[in-house]
Amino acid sequence: MKSLLLLASLCLATTAIAQKFEGLALTPPMGWNSWNTFAANIDENLIKDTADAMIANGMRDAGYVYIVVDDCWEAKERDADGNIVADPRKFPSGMKALGDYLHSKGFKFGIHNCAGTETCAGFPGGRGHEYQDALRYAAWGVDFLKYDWCNHGTADARETYRTMRDALHKAGRPIVFSLCEWGQNKPWEWAKDVGHLWRTTGDIMAAYDARQRWESGWKVILDLQYSLVQPADGQNNGIGQYAGPGHWNDPDMLEVGNKGLTPAESRAHFSLWCILAAPLIAGNDVRNMSKEVHDILTDKDVIAIDQDALGKEGWRFRAETGREIWVKELTGGDWAICVLNTGSTAADMATDWPAISILHGEYTVRDVWAKKDLGTTRAARTDRVASHDVMLFRLTPVKE
Ligand code: GLA
């Protein structure tokens, strides 16, 4: 009897710690990450300047609050006690001071490390140090941990990420846990109770379409992920069904504004990430961006589609030569409809509302990027759309 009681209390104790922090990331996290533009060339001044720029250019107030320091912040070796330490040349004031700075400016502090023995860039990884590192991150005031999957050897992904989840929980500071195992172990099937977002793919590149070597344009990623997901019945029966408030599919950070994408492609990339309820983590140099890129990243009506409280991921409703139609259900019976010109020249794109079978009844139609009301779905539309550009519509039911 005694041993039964002991067993029961042990089980309870295990259940009590085996959980992620709830109530975080109720909409897809928004922020900025150093990797896509700066890779190893990071230091505390860059991070602080970026934060200052994001206040001045309105990004923070548009919702981009997580500033994430990606790979290469660490010193090459742990200290004599096995603690992970920041590179003292890049971060002479230390990570706690950086976190304090970000918090004082109204941001949240994100950091990157890896579930393997070393990060992808060869810095100390977390394997075997999870509880020690989690305490350290909590003490630094970290709010977001992106946890990579390089150099994991024979480790099991579920077990490894659960260990870090438990370590974070034990450390006691609510931290958004971002799994980055590139979709290799189908995290959407098991990570809902482990993390708040999980990468579904390898790294995207600032290219609409790149099919060579491991390089992947953003469209290639979407094609891979959504090629099998064209539901005839108008239901999202792909991986979108696994996403929702507190647990998101993450098709990788944004390349909006980076060399390799035309403005039209940046706009399309951003629109589709919003349709997918994807985390919006900017990856450009926000200290120096064109007005066009700034206006894409801070468009509140487009962001509202991503951040919609219903938390439903959209899907590719139709793919045909030269054109794709993507849809996302929103609160109040609204729908976002995105028409993408996949062709290499401008084209007239006809939108035949009755053929979009998820729609029922009449809706008003708003051109979200152009901020124009376009009448209702009674009238068919034809829009001239540039190559790799989109039309993004928000439909609202007409009250009877
Ligand atoms: C992996 C991740 C990237 C980035 C790099 C850093 O490739 O997928 O997003 O964090 O590691 O080395």
Residues whose N, C-alpha, C, O or C-beta is under 5 A from the ligand:
A	BS01	GLA	W35 D70 D71 C120 A121 D203
